[in-house]
């Protein structure tokens, strides 16, 4: 087997193991909200439902009220709220809004193969 053939096979294995690991990976999510606004309330409900349906026992979700912790909004360079940040698995991703576009979240969080 030539070196290029081995490298091609290695890439196939990397892609396959990447798909497997994302299905079993633990997710760390942070949802930044502003008090109890309707949009923030919807975002909390929507992301909790998504986590229950697609990430049971595989997610750590932290909800952070930036009206109580404005320094965190500055630190994370938030441009709007609600904002969901996926820290793990990598890559880091950000989603802004009330998290009602479930299909976009599923694809963005790599919960389904495209």
C-alpha positions in Angstrom: 0.0 0.0 0.0 1.4 3.4 -1.0 1.8 6.2 1.5 -1.0 8.2 -0.2 -3.3 5.2 0.1 -2.6 4.9 3.8 -3.1 8.6 4.3 -6.5 8.4 2.5 -7.5 5.5 4.7 -6.4 7.3 7.8 -8.5 10.3 6.9 -11.5 8.0 6.5 -10.9 6.6 9.9 -10.5 10.1 11.4 -13.8 11.2 9.9 -15.5 8.0 11.2 -14.1 8.4 14.7 -15.0 12.1 14.7 -18.6 11.2 14.0 -18.6 8.5 16.7 -17.0 10.8 19.2 -19.5 13.7 18.6 -22.4 11.2 19.2 -20.9 10.2 22.6 -19.3 13.5 23.6 -20.3 15.5 26.6 -21.5 19.0 25.7 -20.8 22.1 27.8 -23.3 24.9 27.0 -23.7 28.3 28.4 -26.9 30.3 27.8 -26.6 34.0 28.5 -30.0 35.7 29.2 -31.3 39.0 30.3 -33.5 38.7 33.4 -36.9 37.2 32.7 -37.7 38.8 29.4 -40.1 36.7 27.1 -37.2 36.0 24.7 -35.0 34.8 27.5 -37.8 32.6 29.0 -38.4 31.0 25.5 -34.7 30.5 25.0 -34.4 28.6 28.3 -37.4 26.4 27.6 -36.3 25.7 24.0 -32.7 24.8 24.9 -33.7 22.6 27.8 -36.2 20.7 25.5 -33.5 20.3 22.9 -31.0 19.0 25.5 -33.6 16.5 27.0 -34.4 15.2 23.5 -30.9 15.1 21.9 -28.4 15.1 24.7 -29.8 13.2 27.7 -27.1 12.6 30.3 -24.5 14.2 28.0 -24.9 17.9 28.6 -23.9 20.5 31.2 -26.1 23.6 30.7 -25.4 26.7 32.7 -27.9 29.6 32.4 -26.3 33.0 33.2 -28.3 36.2 33.8 -26.1 39.0 32.4 -28.2 41.6 34.2 -26.8 40.1 37.4 -23.3 39.5 36.0 -22.6 42.2 33.4 -18.9 41.5 33.6 -19.5 38.1 32.0 -21.2 39.7 29.0 -18.1 41.9 28.5 -15.7 39.0 29.0 -17.6 36.8 26.4 -18.0 39.8 24.1 -21.7 39.2 23.7 -23.5 41.3 21.1 -27.0 40.2 22.0 -29.0 38.1 24.4 -30.0 35.4 24.6 -26.8 33.9 23.4 -25.9 30.2 23.6 -22.2 29.3 23.6 -21.2 25.7 22.9 -17.8 25.2 24.6 -17.4 21.5 24.1 -17.1 19.5 22.0 -14.9 21.8 19.9 -15.2 24.0 17.8 -16.8 26.7 20.0 -20.1 27.9 18.4 -22.4 30.8 19.3 -26.1 31.1 18.7 -28.2 34.3 19.2 -31.9 34.4 19.7 -34.7 32.5 21.5 -33.4 29.1 20.3 -36.6 28.4 18.5 -34.9 27.3 15.3 -34.4 23.7 16.4 -33.1 22.5 13.0 -30.4 25.2 12.9 -29.4 24.3 16.5 -29.2 20.6 15.8 -27.0 21.1 12.8 -24.9 23.8 14.5 -24.3 21.7 17.6 -23.4 18.8 15.3 -26.1 16.6 16.7 -27.0 15.2 13.3 -25.0 14.1 10.3 -25.4 16.5 7.4 
